[in-house]
Amino acid sequence: MTQNSNGGNAPTYQWQVNNGAGYTNISNTSVYNGTNADTLILSNAPPTWYGYLYRCIVTTNQGTINSPPVPLR
């Protein structure tokens, strides 16, 4: 999953997951890598996670936006 941003200063990124209980921030683990980067990499995600929604919060000097949600398939 990748989120690109245009803006003056370097943007910051925070990926979130919604497993049905609302969005929560995620951190790098054995499954997640790049949770504070423009590309989130998932490795060996359990099949029970299929359908979870992921989005990225991008913050620049111009404000904060949420990317559209993307389901894990």
Summary of the structure (lengths in Angstrom):
residues: 73
radius of gyration: 12.3
end to end distance: 11.5
largest distance: 39.6
contacts: 171
relative contact order: 0.31
helix: 4%
strand: 41%
